[in-house]
Amino acid sequence: ELIDLKTLMVLRDEARKLNPDVLLIAEPWSLRAQNKEQLRGTGWAAWNNDFRYAAKDFARGRADREWLKRTIVGSVDIWTENPMQAVNYVESHDDMALVDELSLRPDRNGKYVQSYEVSMNKLAVTILFTSLGIPMINEGQEFLRSKYGISNTFDKGDAVNALRWSDRERPLAAETMTYYRDLMTLRQSEEGAAFRVRQRAPDSYYQWINPPSGRAVGYIVNAPRVHKGNGFVVLANGSDELTPFTFTLPAGQWRVIGDGSRVNRAGLPNFEALTGPRPTTIKVPPMRSLILMDGF
């Protein structure tokens, strides 16, 4: 935002001469203003703080479900021309680390993270990797890196900002890192191409499931298959209660491939296979998600 738009366009044009496939990303704000709306259609992608707050609030049980849905589809009705402009994230270099922001401690010190807070983290990142746009994570986010509850650490030095690789050895951190890895693998897979949509998707590409609790949301993606990749059903429960999701399961053979702790494209054991189309009710535990995939 500190660089004027004319200069940004010159930079874009010169960069494309060197590499027509260059990916240009802006942090679209400074202390004085933001300009991501002005970047619409310019070829510049930008950090999507609309997604950041919507997804974090959902994981914290303070959901604005309708706003979250608008960010899940690439923010095309908010500020982007297409999903490739939206760099979606829930943690960046500035402000609090995600594990601190989700901490229930009075001092917000995520160093002492608990299982419930890890479930919140996984719920937010499940939405991140099943949304349209470019997913971004911050270094250490995947192994619950904490900055001890400090909200702005630009002047705090290595004592706060350094990556502590031994943090990966904590059981909850190792479990979380595996979950992030498996979500990335799904996203990058042939099946996961359904989430890698570069142009504005048809309105029916994401079909919404709205349980009575506003703290829960579900979405059916790419069913029937109108884009490369498989069809998916994502059920995200940000409430503290077992929540039923009632919907019509699309045609096909479906398996649960993610349960908020594990992701396996071959299907998870202990979950029965489902055949659609049929009316379906699936109960999702508190602060958990389920991911179903077709094609079995």
C-alpha positions in Angstrom: 0.0 0.0 0.0 3.0 2.3 0.4 3.7 2.0 -3.3 1.5 3.9 -5.7 -0.7 1.9 -8.1 1.1 3.3 -11.2 4.4 1.9 -10.0 2.8 -1.4 -9.1 1.5 -1.7 -12.7 5.0 -0.9 -14.1 6.5 -3.6 -11.8 3.8 -6.1 -13.0 4.5 -5.4 -16.7 8.3 -5.6 -16.3 8.1 -8.8 -14.3 5.8 -10.5 -16.9 8.4 -9.7 -19.6 10.9 -11.9 -17.6 8.3 -14.6 -16.6 4.8 -14.5 -18.0 3.7 -16.9 -15.2 5.0 -14.7 -12.4 2.9 -14.6 -9.3 2.6 -11.2 -7.8 1.5 -10.8 -4.2 0.9 -7.7 -2.2 0.5 -7.0 1.5 -2.2 -4.5 0.7 -2.1 -2.2 3.8 0.0 0.0 5.8 -0.5 2.1 8.9 -2.5 4.6 6.8 -4.8 2.6 4.6 -5.4 -0.5 2.5 -5.8 -0.9 -1.2 -6.8 -4.5 -2.0 -10.0 -3.4 -3.6 -8.1 -1.2 -6.0 -6.0 -4.3 -7.0 -9.0 -6.1 -8.4 -8.3 -7.2 -11.9 -4.8 -5.8 -12.0 -2.9 -9.2 -11.9 -1.8 -8.6 -8.3 -2.9 -11.1 -5.7 -3.2 -9.8 -2.1 -3.4 -11.0 1.4 -7.0 -11.7 2.3 -7.7 -10.3 5.7 -11.4 -10.9 5.2 -10.7 -14.6 5.2 -8.3 -14.3 8.1 -10.8 -12.9 10.5 -13.8 -14.9 9.2 -12.0 -18.3 9.6 -10.5 -17.5 13.0 -13.7 -16.2 14.4 -15.5 -19.4 13.2 -12.9 -21.5 15.0 -13.3 -19.4 18.1 -17.1 -19.9 18.1 -17.8 -16.3 17.0 -19.0 -17.2 13.6 -20.5 -14.9 11.0 -21.4 -17.8 8.8 -22.6 -15.8 5.8 -19.5 -13.7 5.7 -17.3 -16.8 6.0 -19.1 -18.4 3.0 -18.3 -15.4 0.9 -14.6 -15.8 1.7 -14.6 -19.5 1.1 -15.4 -19.1 -2.5 -12.5 -16.8 -3.2 -14.0 -13.5 -2.0 -15.2 -12.8 -5.5 -18.3 -11.0 -4.2 -16.2 -8.9 -1.8 -13.1 -7.6 -3.6 -11.4 -10.2 -6.0 -11.9 -10.7 -9.7 -11.1 -14.4 -9.4 -9.9 -16.7 -6.6 -6.2 -16.4 -7.7 -6.3 -12.8 -6.3 -7.1 -14.1 -2.8 -4.2 -15.2 -0.6 -6.1 -16.8 2.2 -4.5 -17.3 5.6 -5.1 -17.3 9.4 -1.6 -16.4 10.5 1.2 -14.1 9.1 4.4 -12.6 10.3 2.6 -9.8 12.1 0.2 -9.7 15.0 -0.3 -12.8 17.2 0.6 -16.4 16.3 -2.5 -18.4 15.6 -1.8 -20.7 18.6 -1.7 -17.6 20.8 -4.8 -16.1 19.3 -6.8 -19.3 19.9 -5.5 -19.7 23.5 -8.1 -19.7 26.2 -5.5 -18.6 28.8 -5.8 -15.1 30.3 -2.2 -14.3 29.1 -2.9 -15.9 25.6 0.4 -17.8 25.8 0.1 -20.6 23.3 3.2 -22.3 24.6 0.9 -24.1 27.0 -1.5 -25.2 24.2 -4.2 -27.7 25.1 -6.0 -30.3 23.0 -9.2 -28.2 22.6 -7.2 -25.2 21.3 -5.5 -27.5 18.8 -8.9 -28.6 17.6 -9.7 -25.0 16.9 -6.5 -24.6 15.0 -7.2 -27.7 12.9 -10.7 -26.5 12.2 -9.5 -23.1 10.8 -6.9 -24.7 8.6 -9.4 -27.3 7.3 -11.4 -24.4 6.0 -8.2 -22.8 4.6 -7.2 -25.7 2.5 -10.8 -26.4 1.3 -11.5 -22.9 0.1 -10.8 -21.3 -3.3 -7.8 -19.0 -3.4 -4.1 -19.3 -2.7 -3.6 -20.8 0.8 -0.7 -19.4 2.9 0.7 -20.5 6.2 3.3 -18.7 8.4 6.5 -20.4 9.3 6.0 -22.5 12.4 2.2 -22.3 12.3 2.1 -26.0 11.4 3.8 -27.0 14.6 2.0 -24.6 16.9 4.7 -22.0 17.1 4.0 -19.5 19.9 5.1 -16.0 20.4 4.0 -16.2 24.0 0.8 -14.2 23.6 2.6 -11.1 22.4 0.5 -9.3 19.7 3.2 -7.3 17.9 6.7 -8.7 18.0 8.6 -6.6 15.4 10.9 -5.3 18.0 11.2 -8.3 20.3 14.2 -10.0 18.8 15.1 -13.7 18.5 13.9 -14.5 22.0 10.4 -14.3 20.8 10.6 -14.5 17.0 13.1 -17.3 16.4 11.8 -20.6 15.2 12.4 -23.3 17.9 12.7 -26.5 15.9 12.5 -28.6 19.1 8.9 -27.5 19.4 8.0 -30.0 16.7 8.8 -32.8 19.1 5.8 -32.0 21.4 3.1 -34.6 20.9 0.4 -32.1 20.0 2.7 -30.3 17.7 3.8 -33.4 15.8 0.1 -34.4 15.4 -0.8 -31.0 14.1 2.2 -30.9 11.7 1.0 -34.3 10.2 -2.5 -32.9 9.8 -1.2 -29.8 7.9 1.0 -32.0 5.7 -1.9 -34.3 4.8 -4.2 -31.4 4.0 -1.5 -29.9 1.7 -1.1 -33.3 0.1 -4.9 -33.5 -0.6 -4.9 -30.0 -2.0 -2.0 -30.7 -4.3 -3.3 -34.0 -5.5 -5.2 -34.9 -8.7 -8.4 -35.3 -6.6 -7.8 -32.0 -4.8 -7.8 -30.1 -8.1 -11.4 -29.3 -7.2 -10.1 -26.6 -4.8 -7.6 -25.2 -7.3 -10.0 -23.1 -9.4 -8.3 -20.1 -11.1 -11.5 -18.5 -12.5 -14.7 -17.4 -10.8 -16.6 -20.6 -10.2 -20.3 -21.0 -11.0 -22.6 -20.2 -8.1 -23.5 -23.8 -7.7 -19.9 -25.0 -7.5 -20.1 -24.6 -3.7 -23.5 -25.8 -2.4 -24.1 -24.8 1.2 -25.3 -26.9 4.2 -26.6 -24.7 7.0 -27.3 -26.5 10.3 -29.6 -24.7 12.8 -26.5 -23.7 14.7 -24.8 -20.6 13.1 -21.5 -22.0 14.5 -21.5 -24.8 11.9 -21.3 -24.8 8.1 -21.0 -27.4 5.4 -20.3 -27.3 1.7 -20.5 -29.6 -1.2 -17.8 -28.9 -3.8 -17.5 -29.9 -7.5 -20.5 -32.2 -7.5 -21.4 -33.1 -10.2 -17.8 -32.8 -11.4 -17.7 -29.6 -13.5 -14.0 -29.0 -12.8 -10.9 -31.3 -12.6 -10.7 -33.3 -9.4 -13.2 -35.2 -7.3 -16.3 -34.1 -5.5 -16.1 -33.2 -1.8 -18.3 -32.6 1.2 -16.8 -30.6 4.0 -18.7 -30.4 7.3 -17.2 -27.9 9.8 -18.6 -27.7 13.4 -17.3 -24.7 15.3 -19.8 -25.3 18.2 -19.4 -27.0 21.5 -22.1 -29.5 20.8 -22.5 -32.6 18.6 -24.1 -31.1 15.5 -26.2 -32.9 12.8 -25.7 -31.9 9.2 -28.7 -32.8 7.0 -28.4 -32.7 3.3 -28.8 -34.7 0.1 -25.7 -36.6 -0.6 -24.9 -36.2 -4.4 -24.7 -39.2 -6.7 -21.6 -41.4 -6.4 -19.6 -43.5 -3.9 -18.4 -41.5 -0.9 -15.9 -42.1 1.9 -14.8 -40.1 4.9 -11.2 -39.1 4.2 -10.8 -36.5 7.0 -12.0 -36.4 10.6 -10.3 -33.3 12.0 -7.3 -35.4 13.1 -6.3 -37.4 10.1 -6.6 -37.1 6.3 -6.3 -40.1 4.0 -7.4 -40.0 0.4 -8.0 -43.8 0.5 -10.6 -43.3 3.2 -10.5 -43.6 7.0 -11.3 -46.8 8.8 -14.3 -46.9 11.1 -16.4 -44.8 8.7 -18.9 -46.6 6.5 -19.0 -45.9 2.8 -22.0 -44.0 1.5 -23.8 -44.1 -1.8 -25.8 -41.2 -3.2 -28.0 -39.7 -4.1 -29.9 -40.0 -0.9 -31.0 -37.8 2.1 -28.3 -38.0 4.7 -27.7 -36.8 8.2 -24.2 -36.9 9.6 -23.4 -35.9 13.2 -20.1 -34.0 13.7 -18.4 -33.8 17.1 -17.8 -30.4 18.7 -14.9 -28.3 17.2 -14.3 -30.9 14.5 -14.6 -31.4 10.8 -15.4 -34.2 8.4 -14.3 -34.3 4.8 -16.0 -36.7 2.4 -14.7 -37.5 -1.1 -16.4 -39.3 -4.0 -14.9 -41.7 -6.6 -14.6 -44.9 -4.6 
